[in-house]
């Protein structure tokens, strides 16, 4: 079941179902938690808008602690660097249609190049930070699958 982050929020069908089940019967809720946090079930974490560290923070803040601390299998889906960089900076050849990022003052090609290097450093550190906080958010994690975004490996993905 995908769990998606839309800029600091968390949408999760599994957590919504667990919340409703808790209102009906505590024993059924406990059985569902046992299944959903066991090795058979995989929590797929998708974060298109921002690096996964923001999704992990939202998961930690939103989901019941007794559920999150028992998850043993998770997948970080489409971990990307390039797409987040592209969202931060305008493209060199198409700056007329893109609103510049507030992180970068647009002065010319050198500024865009500097902005690209700065954005890349910021995004890669955020991806690294997600890996650092992962054991703290999901302390029972035994299996982690990561799918990488193909855009990071395409030769044309470098916009500069």
N, C-alpha and C positions, 0 to 999 in steps of 0.2 A: 504494500500500500504506500503510495507516495505521500510524503510529508513535505509540503512546500513552504518556503519562506517568501513572503511578499513584503520586503523591506521592514524587517523587525517583527513581523507577525508570523504565526504558525497556523496552517490549515492542515488538519489531520482527521481523516475519516475514522481511523482506528481509535484515536483519543476521544472523539465525539461519541462513538459507539460505546466505549467504556464508561463514559460519563453517564449516558442514559441507562446502561446496564446496572450501574451502581445504585441508581434510584429505584430499580426494580427489585434486585436481589443481591445481597452481598456475596453469597456463596457462588452464584453464577459469575459475578464480577471477578472473583478470585480465580475461578477456573479459566476465564477468558484472559486474565493477566498472565497466568501461568503459561498458557499457550502462546500468547502474543510476545512474550519476553523470552521464550525458550529458543533452542537452537534451530527449530524447524522454520520459524517465522523470521523474515528479514525485513527490517525497517529501512526503507529506501528514502534517503534524505536528498531532496532536490532543492537547489538554491540558484535560480537563474539570475536574480536581481543583484545579489551580493555574494561575496565569498562565503563558504559554508560556516565560518566562525559565527556569523550573525544568526544563522539557522540553529546552530548548536546552543547559542545563548537563549534564543526564543524557546527551544525545546526544554531547556533547563528551567526557564521561568514559567512556562505554560503547563507542561505536563506534570501529572502527579509524581512526586519524588519516588514513591513506591513502585511506579511503573518504570520510569527512566533508569533507575539504579539497577534494575534487573534485566535490561536488554542485553542479550548476548551476541546478536548477529545484526549488523547494520551495513548499509552500502551508501557511500557518498557518491551520488550520481552526477556525472558531467562536471567533475572538478576542472575548473578552467582558470587560466591566467589571461589569455589573449582577449576573450570576450569582455572581461571586466575592464581591461585596459581600454579597449575600444569604446566602452561606455563612458570612460572618464575623459578622453581627449578627442578633439575633432580630427577627422582625416585630413591629411595634407592637401589633397587635391579636391576636396569637396567641403571646404569650410563655410561656404555660403548657406548650406542647408542645415548645418549642425549648430546647436546652441553650445557655446563653449562651457566646459566644466568650471564650476566656481573655484576649483583647485588650481586652475591654470589661467594666467593672464595671457591673452593671445596677442603677441607682438610680431610674429613672423615664423618662418620655418625653424630657426634656431630654438625659439621658445617652444614650439611644438615638439621638437626633438628632445629638448630638456624635459618637457612635460611627459613625453612617452617614457623616458628613463625613470622619472620620478614615479609615474603611475605603475610601471612594472615593478619597481622596488616595493611600493606600497602593497600592491596586490599579492606579490609572492610572499611578503611577510605575513599578510592576512591568511593566506593558504597555510603557511607554516604554523601560524598561531592556532588555526583550527585543529591541526594535528597535535599541538601541545595540550589544548584544553579537552580534547576528545576523551582521554581516560578519566578526567574529572567529571565530565558530563555523563559519560556512560561507563561507570566503574566496573561493571560486570562483563564488559565487552570481551568476547573470546574470538570473534571472527569479524574482520573488517574487509569489505570489498570496496574497491574504488574504481569507478569508470572515469576515464579521462576524456576531455572534450577533444575531438579530432581537430578543431581549429588551432589548437596549440602545436600541431605537428604539420600543418599544411605549409608549404613553402610560401604561399601567397598570404599567409596570415600576418606577416610582418608588414604593417602599413607604412613604415617609415622608409 
